[in-house]
């Protein structure tokens, strides 16, 4: 009887191992339809601290970050890499991460205040300096794919932050050394020709007005001579001006109807498609001109996705979805 029980137990264990192998095979099989994906959303800087040496305070409210021993820039790409097995064990097959491009604002750990669309934020780099942010992001993509996990990148086409943009209007040189990132005047070197020699000694409100004045008409003249940004400021959720008005002080609305701007954004984000990201979540898509969105961004990203499909997991079609915000206060239900 004991021998029979032992045999039955052995058979049961063999079946469990086989089932686990089949489940793993299913997880990593050729999934090409995103309706088959289970997506885990994360704000990378708040997820898991894989490299304590690259922890950085945000510029605003630093005393509270120090008090709580919780710098806003704490989680990193290494932390996501370290937890890939954990995410997979939860049953997720894809990770949607917040924007990774270089940011600049008081609280910019979320990634939605870009100052350089061409590069990954320096605060994601390894603390020993062996890998910059771009290399760390590539490593995350590659290691996620090896686990059968897809990467969806959150991108922003609608706006920059209010510190300019390195190609469209360079207001600052960014010192990317990690030890300078918590000190705004150490890592953000102002262009005195554009911002004035007394910029650093001016009060914050005046500094903001000078920065913003270079991007849109707020000082009685158009200083954005190429019209790379929209100059209209009266935002309303219910009217078409949501396509060209500024939604917040840290979100300066880009003139995406300008072909130079649209082509530049496609070039910048196309580099991430080339790196192997499996899809885009498009921030504030409801605030972008329909013509530009449907006739330029989507077709060009789709074409790039096809061109670099060998870089993606299972060479699946490049997937995109967008954020749309709607008001319900004026809706009557019957």
N, C-alpha and C positions, 0 to 999 in steps of 0.2 A: 504493500500500500504506500509506504514511504517512497519507494522507487518511482511509482506511478505519479505521486504528487510532485516529485522532483522533476520528472519529465514534463509534466503539464506546466510547471512553473517555468522551465526552460523554454518551452514552446511559447508561453505567454510573453516572456521577456524578448524573444526573437521577434514576435509580432509587434511589440511596442517599438523596438528598434527600427523595424521595417516601416512602421507607420510614421515614425519621426523622420526617417530618411525621405519618405514620400512627401511629407509636409514641407521639408526643406527644399526638395526638388520643385514642388509646386510654387513655393515662395520665390525661387530664383529662376523659374521657367520663363519662357518668352512672353512676358506680359507686354502687349503693345496697345491695349485700350485702357485709357486712364480711368475708366469706370471700374476697373478691376483693382485700382490702387486704394490703399488706406493711408491718408496723409497726416503726418504729425507736424503741427505748426510750432515753431520756436522763435523766440527772440534770442539770437545767439549769445549776446552779451549777458543775458540773464539765465542761461540754461545750465551750463556746468563749467567750472573753472579747471581747465586742463593744464594751464601754465600760469602759476601764480606770479611769475616774474613779469608778465605783461599787463598786470592790473593797473588801471589808470582812473583817476578821478575825473568826472566831468567838471567843466569850468564853474557851473552854477551850484550853489548850496554845498560847497565842499565840506563845511564844518559838520553837516549832518552825515555825509558819507564817511567822514573820519570817525565820528561819534559811533556810528553803527558798524564800523569796520566793513562797510559794504560799498566799495567803489563801483560806480555805474558800469564801467568797463571791467568786467570780471570774467564772464564766460567768454569762450574763444573757440576757434576752429578745432584746436587740440581737444577741447572738452567734448565737442560733438563726435570727433573721431573715437575718443575713449568710450563713448556711450552708444556706439552703433549697435553693438550686440544687445544692449538694453532695449533700444528702440525696436530692434527686430523682434526681440522676445515678446514685446507688447503686441506684436502683430501688425506693425506698420510697415509699409512697403515704400514709402516716399517721405521725404522731409522738405517742408516749405520753410525757408529761412528768410529773415528780414534782410533788407538791402545791405550790400557789403561795400559799396563804393565809399571813397573818402568823404567824410562829413565834417561840418563845422557849425556848431551852435552851442548854446549853454548846456542843453541836454540833447546830445546827439547820439546816444548809445543805441537808439532804435534804427538809425540808418536812413531816415527820410529827409535829411537836410544836406544834400550833396554839395560839395565844393569842387569835386573832381570826378567826373564820370568815367575816367579812363583807368583808374587804379583802385585796387582794394584798399580799404582803410588800414593805415600803418599800425593801428592798435591791435590788429589781428596777428601781427608778425610774431615769430618766436622770440622769447626774451633773450636768448643767447645770440640773436642776430643771424643765425644760420639760415633762416628762411624769411623772406618778406611776405607780406599779406597775400600777394598773388600766388606765390608758391604754396602757401599754407592752404589756400582755397582749392587749388588744383589737387593737392594731396587729399583733402576731404572728399572731393568729387570722386577721385579714383578709388579710394578705400570704401566709400559708400557703394559704388558700383560692384566692387568685389564681394560685398555682402548681399548683393541683390537689391539694394536700396537706391531709389532715384532721388535726385536733388532738384527741387523747384526753387528758383531764385526770385525773390520779390524785387521788382524794378520800379523806378519812378521816372515817368516821362513828362509829367505835368509841371514840375517845378524844381528849382534848386533851393538851397538855403539862402540866407541874406548876406553871405560873405563872398559873393561872386562865384565864378566858376573858372577853372584854370585855363580853359580855351576860349570860352565865350566872353568872359570879362575877368581877367586876373587881377584881383585886388590885393592878394597876399601871396607870399612865398611860404610854403609849409615846410617847417623843419620836421622831418619824420622820425627823428630819434625818439625812442620811447620815453626817455627820462624828461623830455620837454613837454609831453602831451597834456599834462595836468595844468600847465601854466600858459594861458592864452597869449601873453605877450612874448613868451619864449618860443612857442611853436608857430605862431601866426605873425609873420614879418610883413607889415603893411607896405604897400606901394605908395611912397610918399608923393610921387608925381600925381597920382590919382586921388589919394585920400588926404593929402596935406601933411606937412612936416610936423604939425601939432596934433596929429590924430591920437597918439597914445596918451597925450595929456588932456584930451577933451573928455567931457562927461559922456557916459554910456549912451544917452539919448542922441547926442550930437554925432557920436560915432555911427550909430545905427542909421541916422538920416543920411550921412555921407555914403555909407555902403549902399543903402537902398537907392539913393539918388543916381548912382552910376548904372543901375539896372532898370529904373523906370522913372517916369516924370513925376517927381514929388517936390521938386524945388523950382517949378515954373519954367523948366526947359528940358528938352529931350537930350539927355546925356548918353542914352543907349542908341547911338546913331544908326546901328545896323538893325535895330528892332528885334533883338534876340529874345526880349521879354515883352509881355503884354504890359501896357502902361495904365490900363484901366484898373481902378481899385475898388469899385462899389460892388461887392459880391452879394448875390441873392440866389438862394437855392432853387427858387421857382422859375427863374428866367434864363434865357440862353447866355446871359453874361457869366454864368458859372463856367463857361468855356474859356473866358479870357480875364477873369478877375482873380485876385489873390485871396486864397482861402484862409491864410494865417500869416502872421508877421515873419515866421520862419520858413514860409513856403511861397517864394516869389515865382509867379506864374510865367512859365516859358511860352514864347510865341512859337508853338509847334507848327503853325501854318507857314512859317518861314522855312523854306527848303533846307537852308544851311543848318538850322537847328535840328530839324527832323533827321537829316542825313548824319549829322554828328552823333545823335543819340543812337541811331541804328548801328553806326560804326562802333561806338563804345560798348553797347550791350551785345553786339554781335561777337565781340571777343569772348564773352562768357559762353555763348553758344558753341564757339570753337573749342572752349575748354571742356565742354561735355555736359553742361547743365541740361536737364531733361525737359524743362519747361519754365515758363515765366508766370508769376502772379503779378498783374499789372496794377499798381497802385493808382487810385483816383482816376480810373479810366473814364468815369462819367463826366470828368471835367476837361477832357481832351476833345478838340474839334472832331466831329464824326468823320469828316472827309479825310483828314490826316490820319486818324486812327484806322479807318477801314481801307484806305487806298494806299497808304504808305507803310505805317508801322507793321500791321498784320501781314501783308504780302511779303514784305522784305524779311521779317523775322522767320516767316514760314520757309522762304527760299533758303535762308541761311541754315535753318534747321535741316532741310533736305541735303544741303551741301556737306554738312558736318554730322550726318546721322550716324556715321561709324564711331563717333566719340560717345554716343549715348548708350545707356543700358538697353540691350536688346534691339538697338537701332529703331526704337519706337518712334512714331511721328511726334514732332515737336509740339508740346501741349501748352496752351495759353488760356488763362482766365483772368478776369478783371474785377476790380472793386467798383461797385455801383451803390451809391447812397441815395435813399429815397425818403421823402417826408410822408408821414401818414396823418398828420394833424388835420389836414383838409379833406381827408377821404371819408365818405359816408358809407357805411355798410348797411345794406338792406336785407 
